[in-house]
Amino acid sequence: MTEIADFRKAKDRYFGDDENLPLTPEQRQRFQGLQYFAENEKLQFVLVVEEFPAESKDEIQMATSSGDSATHTRWGQLKFEVGCEPVELIVYLSVGGDGYFLPFMDATTGGESYSDGRYLDLPDSGDGRLLADFNYAYNPYRAYNSRWICPISPLESRLKVAIDVEEKVFPDVEEH
């Protein structure tokens, strides 16, 4: 079993058992595991972030699913290729947060993947680069239960290419 397969198995166990997660008790009773795209090693990157100059690291109000907003800092830009297509994504820091945040939408959004996009946390590799393994992209909690409030991927974080790895649409979403 691969590291990603182990991760998915643990995540499914966690989602099915933890009452503090977004699944309602009724959803947990029916829960059979999340649905995933196939693992794809071509969507694993170690990238240099093109950090914005200090005067360009704007604080923005990222829209949320509740109609409010959450403050994030536009930190820098990642440039890479997906299937020979050049792509660019903005890396954010949440105000008061300590990690790099990459919300994104792609060609699967609203079809095979959640309509408000997916997220990827970007660990620092220790040498000034960021680890961007899209096999670990995840849905915001709102994708499972509409009571949760989550940031919506901004326009500048939308790709025309498909990032067809990790979590798919959750079919048993709880609407309120």
Residue pairs with C-beta under 8 A, 6 or more apart in sequence:
1 9
2 39
4 39
4 135
4 136
5 39
7 136
8 34
8 36
11 34
12 33
12 34
14 21
15 21
15 23
15 28
15 31
15 33
15 34
16 23
16 28
16 31
16 33
17 28
19 25
19 28
21 141
21 144
22 141
22 142
22 144
22 145
22 147
22 148
23 31
23 144
23 145
23 174
24 145
24 174
26 174
27 144
27 145
27 172
27 174
30 172
31 172
34 167
34 168
34 170
35 167
35 168
35 169
35 170
35 171
36 165
36 166
36 167
36 168
37 108
37 112
37 164
37 165
37 166
37 167
37 168
38 164
38 165
39 135
39 165
40 134
40 135
40 164
40 165
41 135
42 83
43 82
43 133
43 134
43 135
43 163
43 165
44 132
44 133
44 134
44 135
45 78
45 80
45 131
45 132
45 133
46 125
46 129
46 130
46 131
46 132
47 78
47 79
47 80
47 129
47 130
47 132
48 128
48 129
48 130
49 75
49 76
49 77
49 78
49 91
49 100
49 129
49 130
50 76
50 77
50 78
50 79
51 75
51 76
52 74
52 75
52 76
52 77
56 74
57 73
57 74
57 75
58 73
58 74
59 71
59 72
59 73
59 74
59 95
60 71
60 72
60 73
60 74
60 92
60 154
61 69
61 70
61 71
62 69
62 70
62 71
62 72
62 92
62 103
62 151
62 152
62 154
63 69
63 151
63 152
63 154
64 70
64 149
64 150
64 151
64 152
65 116
65 140
65 142
65 146
65 148
65 149
65 150
65 151
65 152
66 149
68 149
70 94
70 151
71 94
71 95
72 92
72 93
72 94
72 95
72 101
72 151
73 92
73 93
73 94
73 95
74 90
74 92
75 90
75 91
75 92
75 93
75 100
76 90
76 91
77 88
77 89
77 90
77 91
78 88
78 89
78 90
78 91
78 102
78 130
78 132
79 86
79 87
79 88
80 86
80 87
80 132
81 87
82 159
82 161
82 162
82 163
83 161
85 160
85 161
87 159
87 161
89 102
89 104
89 157
89 159
90 102
90 154
90 156
90 157
91 100
91 101
91 102
91 122
91 130
92 100
92 101
92 102
92 103
93 99
93 100
93 101
94 101
99 121
99 122
99 123
100 121
100 122
100 123
100 124
100 130
101 119
101 120
101 121
101 122
102 119
102 120
102 121
102 122
102 132
102 157
103 117
103 118
103 119
103 120
103 151
103 152
103 153
103 154
103 157
104 117
104 118
104 119
104 120
104 137
104 153
104 157
104 158
104 159
104 163
105 116
105 117
105 118
105 153
105 157
105 158
105 159
106 113
106 158
106 159
106 160
106 161
106 162
106 163
107 159
107 160
107 161
107 162
107 163
108 162
108 163
108 164
109 115
109 116
109 117
109 118
109 158
111 169
112 164
112 168
112 169
113 139
113 167
113 168
113 169
114 139
114 140
114 143
114 167
114 169
114 170
116 140
116 142
116 143
116 150
116 152
116 153
117 140
117 152
117 153
117 157
117 158
118 137
118 138
118 139
118 140
118 153
118 163
118 166
118 167
119 137
119 138
119 139
119 140
120 132
120 133
120 134
120 136
120 137
120 138
121 136
122 130
122 131
122 132
123 130
123 131
124 130
124 131
125 131
134 163
134 165
134 166
135 165
135 166
136 166
137 163
137 165
137 166
137 167
138 166
138 167
139 167
139 170
140 148
140 150
140 151
141 148
141 150
142 148
142 149
142 150
143 167
143 169
143 170
143 173
144 170
144 172
144 173
144 174
145 173
145 174
145 176
146 173
146 174
146 175
146 176
147 174
147 176
